[in-house]
């Protein structure tokens, strides 16, 4: 398992092809959840290539199953706040951890700001729902932490029920088939064009840099 704190992620050369951010609120084919909404509407924005891939994914899903997008673009300061907040929580829970372990364990839930996929506009947090917007069982809530879920938030976790595993398989097959990559500690987190995507797919550089 490659974590976002792995030096190999930061070593990927960063480039940006200039692809614009689009607002998912202008794409009625995609269902958008408001739990991560911010006043500026950043949560609803993604690079055009990622949005196009999500549209492809939606068309491939079984009848009655919809993508439910929770969050896309995340500005630097918001990313920094989440990272430091979770790091400080882990420090309180585990005062014996070394700084290196603290950094590594924090990165299982939130990316260090220097390599953050969300800050490129190339990452999306999402789940599955019915046509009526009822979320399907995927084993944990979106944004469940490794600490509080006992690792059930890991995409390949075997401690979840059969129904949740089936729904995760639908998500993995559809998004992976569209060229996105999953962060394996978070079943809901998928990205394209960022450093993590480049490292895991063998691309020489990123398509998207920080916005």
C-alpha positions in Angstrom: 0.0 0.0 0.0 1.5 3.4 -1.0 0.5 6.2 1.3 0.4 9.9 0.3 3.2 10.5 2.8 5.5 8.2 0.7 8.5 10.3 -0.7 7.9 8.7 -4.1 4.6 10.6 -4.4 6.2 14.0 -3.7 9.0 13.1 -6.2 6.6 12.9 -9.2 7.2 16.0 -11.4 4.3 18.4 -11.3 2.9 19.8 -14.5 -0.5 21.3 -15.4 -2.1 21.1 -18.8 -4.4 24.1 -18.0 -7.6 22.1 -18.1 -10.3 24.3 -16.4 -12.4 23.5 -13.3 -16.1 22.9 -14.0 -19.0 23.3 -11.6 -20.9 20.0 -11.1 -24.0 22.0 -10.2 -24.2 22.7 -13.9 -24.2 18.9 -14.7 -27.6 17.5 -13.7 -26.6 14.0 -14.6 -24.4 14.0 -11.5 -26.0 14.0 -8.1 -24.2 16.4 -5.7 -24.4 16.1 -1.9 -24.2 19.3 0.3 -22.5 18.0 3.4 -19.1 19.4 2.5 -20.5 22.6 0.9 -18.5 25.8 1.4 -19.5 29.4 0.8 -17.4 29.7 -2.3 -18.7 26.4 -3.9 -15.2 24.9 -4.2 -16.6 21.5 -3.2 -18.6 21.3 -6.4 -15.7 21.9 -8.8 -13.6 19.4 -10.6 -11.3 19.4 -13.6 -13.2 18.9 -16.8 -11.5 15.6 -17.5 -12.5 14.2 -14.1 -16.1 15.4 -14.5 -16.3 13.8 -18.0 -15.1 10.5 -16.5 -17.7 10.7 -13.8 -20.4 11.1 -16.5 -19.0 8.0 -18.2 -19.1 6.1 -14.9 -22.7 7.2 -14.2 -23.8 5.8 -17.6 -22.1 2.5 -16.8 -23.7 1.9 -13.4 -26.6 -0.6 -12.9 -30.1 0.8 -13.2 -31.2 2.6 -10.0 -27.7 3.3 -8.8 -26.3 6.8 -8.9 -23.0 8.4 -8.0 -23.3 10.8 -5.1 -20.5 13.3 -5.2 -19.5 14.7 -1.8 -16.4 16.9 -2.4 -14.2 17.8 -5.3 -11.7 20.7 -5.2 -10.3 21.7 -1.8 -8.3 24.9 -1.4 -4.9 24.8 0.2 -5.9 26.4 3.5 -8.9 24.0 3.9 -6.6 21.0 3.2 -4.0 22.3 5.7 -6.7 22.7 8.4 -8.0 19.2 8.0 -4.5 17.7 8.0 -3.3 19.6 11.1 -6.6 18.9 12.9 -6.4 15.2 12.4 -2.7 15.1 13.2 -3.3 16.9 16.5 -6.1 14.5 17.3 -3.8 11.5 16.7 -1.1 13.2 18.8 -3.5 13.5 21.7 -4.5 9.8 21.4 -1.0 8.5 20.9 1.5 10.7 22.7 4.1 7.9 22.3 4.2 8.0 18.5 7.3 9.5 16.9 6.9 12.5 14.5 7.5 10.2 11.6 4.8 7.7 12.6 2.4 10.6 13.4 2.9 12.0 9.9 2.4 8.6 8.3 -0.7 7.7 10.2 -2.2 11.1 9.6 -1.7 10.6 5.8 -3.9 7.5 6.0 -6.9 9.8 6.4 -5.8 13.2 4.9 -3.1 14.1 2.5 -0.1 16.3 3.3 -0.7 19.6 1.7 2.3 19.5 -0.6 0.9 16.5 -2.5 -2.9 16.9 -1.9 -4.9 15.5 -4.7 -8.0 17.5 -3.9 -6.1 20.8 -4.2 -5.4 20.0 -7.9 -9.1 19.7 -8.7 -8.4 16.1 -9.8 -9.7 14.3 -6.8 -13.3 13.5 -5.7 -14.9 12.0 -2.7 -18.1 10.1 -3.6 -20.4 7.2 -2.8 -23.4 5.5 -4.3 -27.0 6.1 -3.8 -30.5 5.2 -5.2 -32.3 7.4 -7.7 -34.1 8.9 -4.7 -30.8 9.9 -3.1 -30.7 7.2 -0.4 -27.1 6.2 0.3 -26.2 2.6 -0.3 -24.3 0.6 2.3 -20.6 0.8 1.7 -19.5 -0.4 5.1 -18.6 3.0 6.7 -19.6 6.6 6.4 -17.7 8.7 3.9 -14.8 10.3 5.8 -14.7 7.6 8.5 -11.2 7.6 10.0 -9.0 4.5 10.3 -8.9 5.0 14.0 -12.6 5.1 14.6 -13.6 2.5 12.0 -10.9 0.0 13.0 -9.7 0.1 9.4 -13.1 -0.6 7.8 -12.6 2.5 5.7 -9.8 0.8 3.8 -11.1 -0.1 0.4 -10.2 -3.8 0.7 -11.4 -4.2 4.3 -12.7 -7.7 4.9 -14.5 -6.8 8.1 -17.5 -5.2 6.3 -20.7 -7.1 5.3 -21.3 -8.8 2.0 -23.7 -6.1 0.8 -21.1 -3.4 1.4 -18.4 -5.4 -0.3 -20.6 -5.8 -3.3 -21.3 -2.1 -3.5 -17.6 -1.3 -3.1 -16.9 -3.7 -6.0 -19.4 -1.8 -8.2 -17.6 1.5 -7.3 -14.1 0.1 -7.9 -15.0 -1.5 -11.2 -16.7 1.6 -12.6 -14.3 4.2 -11.5 -11.2 2.2 -12.1 -12.6 1.4 -15.6 -12.8 5.1 -16.3 -9.1 5.7 -15.4 -9.4 7.0 -11.9 -7.3 5.6 -9.1 -8.3 4.9 -5.5 -6.5 5.8 -2.3 -6.7 2.4 -0.6 -7.2 3.7 2.9 -10.4 5.6 1.8 -12.9 3.7 -0.3 -14.6 7.0 -1.3 -11.5 8.9 -2.6 -10.6 8.7 -6.3 -8.4 10.8 -8.4 -7.0 11.4 -11.9 -4.1 13.6 -13.1 -2.5 14.2 -9.7 0.8 13.0 -8.3 -0.8 9.9 -6.7 -2.4 8.9 -10.0 0.8 9.5 -11.8 2.8 7.3 -9.5 0.3 4.4 -9.4 -0.2 4.4 -13.2 3.4 5.0 -14.2 2.8 8.4 -15.8 6.0 10.5 -16.1 4.4 13.7 -14.6 1.1 15.0 -13.4 -1.6 16.4 -15.6 -2.9 18.7 -12.9 -1.0 20.8 -10.5 -2.3 22.7 -7.4 -5.0 25.3 -8.2 
